[in-house]
Amino acid sequence: MLFSATDSFAAIWQTLLHEIHRGALDSKHPFRYLTLASTGKQFPQVRTVVLRQFGADLEFLVYTDARSSKVQELLEAPRVSLLFYHPKKQVQVRVKALATIHVEDELAQVHWKRVSEKRRVEYQSKLGPGTRVEAPSLGWEASLEHSYFSVLKFSPLAIEVLQLAREGHVRIQFDLASGWQGVWLVP
Ligand SMILES: Cc1cc2nc3c(=O)[nH]c(=O)nc-3n(C[C@H](O)[C@H](O)[C@H](O)COP(=O)(O)O)c2cc1C
């Protein structure tokens, strides 16, 4: 368990932030991966992404290729949901957030420097993500001249946490509007 019903809102909030922060730092932590949901043209779209940083302003940072469908979707509809699940601690975290896309700006440059040489090709494919190809190998061709690296920044408006527990599940909503004070919800 990450927290229990007898903990204070302030303690639960700090524990939660600490755990998300750990997810961004530790590649083996379950919060390292999150589901990013966006509004697609015909369907809601979900996909797994890596949490690269959880900042002091509670912003969630994710790297992607600027040509990917998600970037277009976020440009058209920046309201997203993020989903985390910790199977051992039986905790689910749902985040409502606003997305901004950073390409070739200061934030993108800072993070590009952190991407190892080996991994940079992931943002340098000749063809954009989702392009139809005759064979998989055609999708691996990279051009080192140009990078499509971008940083997605998700600024949260609300964070909801659900702790499963035998003695009773616990669900709490934290809102930016209320200064991140918690309220209990029926699970
Ligand atoms: C474990 C895992 C981690 C992933 N991490 C990322 C990531 O950090 N950034 C990313 O753009 N895609 C990542 N992907 C791929 C996405 O899930 C998705 O397939 C791809 O980005 C295309 O999505 P889109 O067409 O909605 O833009 C990851 C996939 C898996 C399975």
The ligand as an ORCA input file, in Angstrom:
! r2SCAN-3c Opt
* xyz 0 1
  C       6.942      0.537    -23.092
  C       6.707      1.575    -24.164
  C       7.202      2.849    -23.986
  C       6.997      3.822    -24.967
  N       7.469      5.080    -24.771
  C       7.242      6.046    -25.690
  C       7.676      7.395    -25.457
  O       8.261      7.734    -24.421
  N       7.403      8.305    -26.424
  C       6.738      7.972    -27.570
  O       6.529      8.857    -28.399
  N       6.296      6.725    -27.812
  C       6.528      5.751    -26.890
  N       6.086      4.477    -27.106
  C       5.335      4.183    -28.358
  C       3.901      4.679    -28.218
  O       3.181      3.834    -27.335
  C       3.176      4.758    -29.573
  O       3.115      3.485    -30.147
  C       3.859      5.711    -30.557
  O       4.392      6.839    -29.886
  C       2.887      6.187    -31.625
  O       1.805      6.825    -30.996
  P       0.865      7.895    -31.750
  O       0.605      7.341    -33.101
  O      -0.350      7.960    -30.918
  O       1.601      9.202    -31.810
  C       6.281      3.497    -26.141
  C       5.756      2.206    -26.290
  C       5.980      1.264    -25.318
  C       5.415     -0.112    -25.529
*
